[in-house]
C-alpha cells in the first residue's frame, strides 16, 4: 500500500500540469486568433482602398485615352 502513494501523487501532479498547459495554450491561441483577426481586418480595409484607387485610375486612364484619340484625329 505504501508503494502506491508516491505513484498516485506523481500521477496527480502530472495530470494537473497537463491541464495547466492545456489552459495556457488555449489562452495563447485565443490571443493569437484575435491578433490575426485584427490584422485581417486591416488588410481587408487596405484592399478596399486599393480597389477604389484602381477604379479611379482606370476611369482617368480611359479619359486620357479618349483625349489622346481626339488629338490624333486632329492631326
C-alpha positions as CSV (number, residue, x, y, z in Angstrom):
1,X,0.0,0.0,0.0
2,X,2.9,2.4,0.7
3,X,4.3,1.8,-2.7
4,X,1.1,3.2,-4.4
5,X,1.1,6.6,-2.6
6,X,4.1,8.1,-4.5
7,X,2.7,6.8,-7.7
8,X,-0.7,8.4,-7.1
9,X,0.9,11.6,-6.0
10,X,3.1,11.9,-9.1
11,X,0.2,11.0,-11.3
12,X,-1.9,13.7,-9.9
13,X,0.9,16.3,-10.2
14,X,1.5,15.3,-13.8
15,X,-2.3,15.5,-14.5
16,X,-2.5,19.0,-13.0
17,X,0.5,20.1,-15.0
18,X,-1.0,18.8,-18.2
19,X,-4.3,20.6,-17.5
20,X,-2.5,23.8,-16.8
21,X,-0.6,23.5,-20.0
22,X,-3.7,23.0,-22.0
23,X,-5.4,26.0,-20.4
24,X,-2.3,28.2,-21.0
25,X,-2.0,27.1,-24.6
26,X,-5.8,27.7,-25.2
27,X,-5.4,31.3,-23.9
28,X,-2.3,31.9,-26.1
29,X,-4.3,30.5,-29.1
30,X,-7.2,32.9,-28.3
31,X,-4.8,35.9,-28.2
32,X,-3.2,34.8,-31.5
33,X,-6.6,34.4,-33.1
34,X,-7.7,37.9,-32.0
35,X,-4.4,39.4,-33.3
36,X,-4.8,37.6,-36.6
37,X,-8.4,38.8,-36.9
38,X,-7.4,42.4,-36.3
39,X,-4.7,42.1,-39.0
40,X,-7.0,40.6,-41.5
41,X,-9.5,43.4,-40.9
42,X,-6.7,45.9,-41.6
43,X,-5.7,44.1,-44.7
44,X,-9.2,44.0,-46.0
45,X,-9.6,47.7,-45.5
46,X,-6.4,48.3,-47.4
47,X,-7.5,46.1,-50.2
48,X,-10.8,48.0,-50.3
49,X,-8.9,51.3,-50.6
50,X,-6.7,49.9,-53.3
51,X,-9.7,48.7,-55.2
52,X,-11.3,52.2,-55.1
53,X,-8.0,53.7,-56.2
54,X,-7.7,51.3,-59.1
55,X,-11.3,52.2,-60.2
56,X,-10.4,55.9,-60.2
57,X,-7.1,55.2,-62.0
58,X,-8.9,53.3,-64.8
59,X,-11.5,56.0,-65.1
60,X,-8.8,58.6,-65.5
61,X,-6.9,56.4,-67.9
62,X,-9.9,56.0,-70.2
63,X,-10.5,59.8,-70.2
64,X,-6.8,60.3,-71.2
65,X,-7.1,57.7,-73.9
66,X,-10.1,59.5,-75.3
67,X,-8.3,62.8,-75.2
68,X,-5.3,61.2,-77.0
69,X,-7.5,59.7,-79.7
70,X,-9.1,63.1,-80.2
71,X,-5.7,64.8,-80.6
72,X,-4.6,62.1,-83.0
73,X,-7.7,62.7,-85.1
74,X,-7.0,66.4,-85.3
75,X,-3.6,65.9,-86.9
